Amino acid sequence: MQHRKGSYIAIFLFGISVAFTTISSTNGRKINNSKAYLPATENTILNSPSSEDTLPLLSIMTKLERDVNKISAGIWRHDFQMIKEGAKNIAHHPKIPPRQVKLIKAILGPDRFKNFVKTDQRVHQKAVEIAKMAEKKKLDVTTELFLEMERGCISCHVDHRNKVVSSDNW
């Protein structure tokens, strides 16, 4: 029971820190969110010849945000179906258009882009694992995996988002 209580406390503290970061990150200035957000994995992107499988990056990230929140709500409610749905949506989200991938790769450079892809792949893998643990109704493991997935999302934004968003080419 102690492990579970610690997981809930960690999620609560994480939620507070995200809210604080979101509020404090604007520094009193308006942010143009139409330029924000980064793509899916390179493999996923390269295997998407059809525009039906793609969405603009901002649309993908908006959906991912909803799915992360869905998983979080599912954890709080012990709703394993909700957790599983959110995780599967994250693991199998649409791909970004190839032109945006090329642009991001050009902005980040080859080494940072490789790092970005590795981080993104880890996030996708965690989402797959979350869905599996939700299927088995293992809330403690699901919660730990969720926190690992969120750390991956946040580290990717910290490491790459500002460079892309601040680029004149974006």
Secondary structure by P-SEA (a helix, b strand, c coil): caaaaaaaaaaaaaaaaaaaaaaacccccccccccccccccaaaaaacccccccccaaaaaaaaaaaaaaaaaaaaaccaaaaaaaaaaaaccccccaaaaaaaaaaacaaaaaaaaaaaaaaaaaaaaaaaaaaacaaaaaaaaaaaaaaaaaaaaaacaaaaaacccc
